[in-house]
Amino acid sequence: MKASENNLKSNWFVRILLWLNILVSAGMFASYLATHISPADFAWFAFFGLSYPVWLLFTLIFLVLWLFIKRKWMLIPAITLLLGFNHLRHFVAFTLIQPDLIKPVKIMSFNVKIFNLYDLENRTEKRNGIFQFLKDENPEIICFQEFYHQEGGKEFVTKDTMVKILEMDYYHERYTHKMLDEKYFGVATFSKYPIISKGEIPFSNDKNNFCIYSDIVIEKDTVRVFNAHIGSIRFQQDDYELFDENAEEDRYADTEDEKRIVQRLKSAFEKRALQIETIMAEVEKSPYPVIFCGDVNDTPVSYCYRQLNNQLNDAFVESGNGIGRSYIGKMPANRIDYIFHSPSVISANFTTHDVEFSDHSPISCEVDIN
């Protein structure tokens, strides 16, 4: 009698696990769909794409569980992973042999969080740390997002110092708005090579973010470098507290806070979809090979990423290693900063730099446009 009861309990346990696995697989498939469906048309799939690392973790757990409980059911998580293998490649990269470059040019993209201007106690130290880091790395082209510059200022100099210590005489700035006392905020591209032409891509649905492109002559070749800061979620301090493990417990019980966060996420997904479509229309028109650098504020399992990857190659996938991660703020970490390039361009030695001067890690790679 006891044996039959134990078998019955065991069967129920296996059935519950099976149904849970099916639900997890459904979540994974929904995350795959997020890359194909524009959030401007239907935003809810984008939430599954954002939570892809969670679905992936549970899928891997079920793969191991079925190995010890009922091996035939391993097919469910295994097939789920295989059908989305391309997304896994965008999330985790392994490059055993780096491509050989004939004439390597080092490119860097870095959201510098206005050089920590509002951290009054540490801002000078962190700004100088950024300068020293850049001097040590010595990139030849740098794309900054959330760049800060004070015209004629002596209190917190950024641009003039950058030009001097990095020997970058060529730059392209575009400030989305002017703060007090001739202080400016926006995107900027610095280059050791001549910039022969400049262009701008405004976003009709967002005046606080922008994309610029610079035509840069590297010896006898010209490359068009896009530098974009695409719409962020614009969380407030109260929103970030929900992601803080030290926050008071009753914060997690406030459904109004949760609804507000969901709405902000949804609006940001919709906004970014239109912005990336605007950028890619310009990328398609480029008469030169393209390098795209930017803070996209979206993960590799997203509609924005797929739009970029449809036309361009991801330098992280081409020559990176490990789990992609560039955002290091209070929200769960993920890769939202990218360097993409035309298929004719070869990239090598993609690096996510382990420094914390901002809430974003700087990323870099070497490219050969020949």
Stockholm file with secondary structure:
# STOCKHOLM 1.0

chainA/1-370         MKASENNLKSNWFVRILLWLNILVSAGMFASYLATHISPADFAWFAFFGLSYPVWLLFTLIFLVLWLFIKRKWMLIPAITLLLGFNHLRHFVAFTLIQPDLIKPVKIMSFNVKIFNLYDLENRTEKRNGIFQFLKDENPEIICFQEFYHQEGGKEFVTKDTMVKILEMDYYHERYTHKMLDEKYFGVATFSKYPIISKGEIPFSNDKNNFCIYSDIVIEKDTVRVFNAHIGSIRFQQDDYELFDENAEEDRYADTEDEKRIVQRLKSAFEKRALQIETIMAEVEKSPYPVIFCGDVNDTPVSYCYRQLNNQLNDAFVESGNGIGRSYIGKMPANRIDYIFHSPSVISANFTTHDVEFSDHSPISCEVDIN
#=GR chainA/1-370 SS CHHHHHHHHHHHHHHHHHHHHHHHHHHHHHHHHTTTSCTTTCCTHHHHHHTHHHHHHHHHHHHHHHHHHCGGGGHHHHHHHHHTHHHHHHHEECCSSCCCCSSCEEEEEEECGGGGTTCTTTHHHHHHHHHHHHHHHCCSEEEEEEEEEETTCSSSCCHHHHHHHHTCCEEEEEEEEECSTTEEEEEEEEESSCEEEEEEEEETTEEEEEEEEEEEEETTEEEEEEEEECCCCCCCHHHHHTTCTTSCGGGGGCHHHHHHHHHHHHHHHHHHHHHHHHHHHHHHHCSSCEEEEEECCSCSSSHHHHHHHHHSEEHHHHHCCEECCCBCSSSCCCCCEEEEECTTSEEEEEEECCCCSSSBCCEEEEEECC
#=GC SS_cons         CHHHHHHHHHHHHHHHHHHHHHHHHHHHHHHHHTTTSCTTTCCTHHHHHHTHHHHHHHHHHHHHHHHHHCGGGGHHHHHHHHHTHHHHHHHEECCSSCCCCSSCEEEEEEECGGGGTTCTTTHHHHHHHHHHHHHHHCCSEEEEEEEEEETTCSSSCCHHHHHHHHTCCEEEEEEEEECSTTEEEEEEEEESSCEEEEEEEEETTEEEEEEEEEEEEETTEEEEEEEEECCCCCCCHHHHHTTCTTSCGGGGGCHHHHHHHHHHHHHHHHHHHHHHHHHHHHHHHCSSCEEEEEECCSCSSSHHHHHHHHHSEEHHHHHCCEECCCBCSSSCCCCCEEEEECTTSEEEEEEECCCCSSSBCCEEEEEECC
//
